[in-house]
Amino acid sequence: MPNFGTGIYLYSDEFYLGLSTPKLLKNDYKNLGDIENSGSEEQHFFIIGGYLFKIDDKWKAKPSFSLKMVEGSPLSVDVTANAIYNDKIWFGIMYRAWDAAGAIFQYQVTDRLRAGYSYDVPSPR
């Protein structure tokens, strides 16, 4: 089944904001050929944003968020806060509403490569 998506991304050196939908069409799969099956592709909508605050010559703070909306599913909300030292070392925490919390570590290896590790802990239900 064909599908397509679209989005918009606005950014500067200090902020970014994006809106996208990777699947604009809602496809239903029912009895395709010899296979008796049913299922569907639901539309997904994403909103992302963040801002970079310069604290002093060595430290920056970067809060960000991500929202994911899918018909028939609960809203997914991620909130992240990073502290950046000397534009090389990133420390952060994240929270996914009603789902998980985590810690983030990243290292800027080159101007175009950053390596990282994150560890998530499920929230009690």
C-alpha positions as CSV (number, residue, x, y, z in Angstrom):
1,M,0.0,0.0,0.0
2,P,1.5,3.4,-0.9
3,N,2.0,6.0,1.7
4,F,3.9,9.3,2.1
5,G,4.8,11.8,4.8
6,T,5.7,15.4,5.3
7,G,7.2,17.7,7.9
8,I,8.6,21.1,8.6
9,Y,11.8,21.8,10.7
10,L,12.7,25.3,11.9
11,Y,16.1,25.8,13.5
12,S,18.8,28.3,14.4
13,D,22.0,28.1,16.5
14,E,19.9,28.3,19.7
15,F,16.6,26.5,19.0
16,Y,14.8,23.9,16.9
17,L,11.1,23.1,16.3
18,G,9.7,20.4,14.1
19,L,6.3,18.9,13.1
20,S,6.0,15.8,11.0
21,T,3.7,13.0,9.9
22,P,5.5,10.1,8.3
23,K,2.3,8.3,7.3
24,L,-0.4,10.6,6.0
25,L,-2.6,7.9,4.6
26,K,-4.4,5.4,6.9
27,N,-4.0,2.0,5.1
28,D,-6.2,-1.0,6.0
29,Y,-5.0,-4.5,5.3
30,K,-7.8,-7.0,4.9
31,N,-7.6,-10.3,3.0
32,L,-4.7,-9.4,0.7
33,G,-4.4,-12.1,-1.9
34,D,-4.2,-15.6,-0.5
35,I,-3.5,-14.4,3.0
36,E,-6.4,-13.9,5.3
37,N,-5.2,-11.0,7.5
38,S,-6.3,-7.7,8.9
39,G,-4.4,-4.8,10.2
40,S,-3.9,-1.1,9.6
41,E,-1.3,1.7,9.6
42,E,-2.4,4.5,11.8
43,Q,-1.4,8.1,11.2
44,H,1.5,9.3,13.4
45,F,2.1,12.9,14.3
46,F,5.3,14.2,15.9
47,I,6.2,17.5,17.4
48,I,9.8,18.2,18.7
49,G,11.5,21.2,20.1
50,G,14.5,22.4,22.1
51,Y,16.5,25.4,23.1
52,L,20.2,26.0,23.9
53,F,21.0,28.3,26.8
54,K,24.5,29.6,27.3
55,I,25.3,29.7,31.0
56,D,29.0,30.8,30.8
57,D,32.0,30.2,28.5
58,K,32.1,26.4,29.4
59,W,28.6,25.4,30.3
60,K,25.3,25.2,28.3
61,A,21.9,23.8,29.1
62,K,19.6,22.2,26.5
63,P,16.1,21.3,27.4
64,S,14.0,19.5,24.8
65,F,10.7,17.8,24.3
66,S,9.0,15.3,21.9
67,L,5.3,14.6,21.5
68,K,4.0,11.6,19.6
69,M,0.3,11.2,18.7
70,V,-1.2,8.1,17.2
71,E,-4.9,7.5,16.8
72,G,-6.1,5.0,19.3
73,S,-3.0,5.2,21.5
74,P,-2.1,7.4,24.5
75,L,-0.1,10.6,23.9
76,S,3.6,10.0,24.3
77,V,5.5,12.9,25.9
78,D,9.3,12.9,26.4
79,V,11.1,15.7,28.3
80,T,14.9,15.9,28.3
81,A,17.4,18.2,30.0
82,N,21.1,18.2,29.1
83,A,24.0,20.0,30.6
84,I,26.9,20.5,28.1
85,Y,30.5,21.1,29.2
86,N,33.0,22.7,26.9
87,D,30.9,21.6,23.9
88,K,32.3,18.1,24.4
89,I,30.7,16.3,27.3
90,W,26.9,16.0,27.7
91,F,25.1,14.9,30.9
92,G,21.3,14.6,30.9
93,I,18.2,13.2,32.3
94,M,15.0,12.2,30.5
95,Y,11.4,11.5,31.5
96,R,8.8,9.7,29.3
97,A,5.4,10.4,30.8
98,W,3.8,7.4,32.4
99,D,6.5,5.1,31.1
100,A,10.2,5.6,32.0
101,A,13.0,7.8,33.3
102,G,16.6,7.7,32.3
103,A,20.1,9.1,32.3
104,I,22.1,10.2,29.3
105,F,25.8,10.6,28.7
106,Q,27.3,11.8,25.3
107,Y,30.8,12.7,24.1
108,Q,31.5,14.9,21.0
109,V,34.1,12.8,19.2
110,T,34.5,15.1,16.2
111,D,32.5,18.0,14.8
112,R,30.2,15.6,13.0
113,L,30.2,12.6,15.4
114,R,28.8,12.3,18.9
115,A,28.7,9.0,20.8
116,G,26.5,8.3,23.7
117,Y,24.9,6.0,26.2
118,S,21.5,6.1,27.8
119,Y,19.9,4.0,30.5
120,D,16.1,3.9,31.0
121,V,14.2,2.6,34.1
122,P,10.6,1.8,33.7
123,S,8.1,3.8,35.7
124,P,6.0,1.8,38.2
125,R,2.5,1.4,36.9
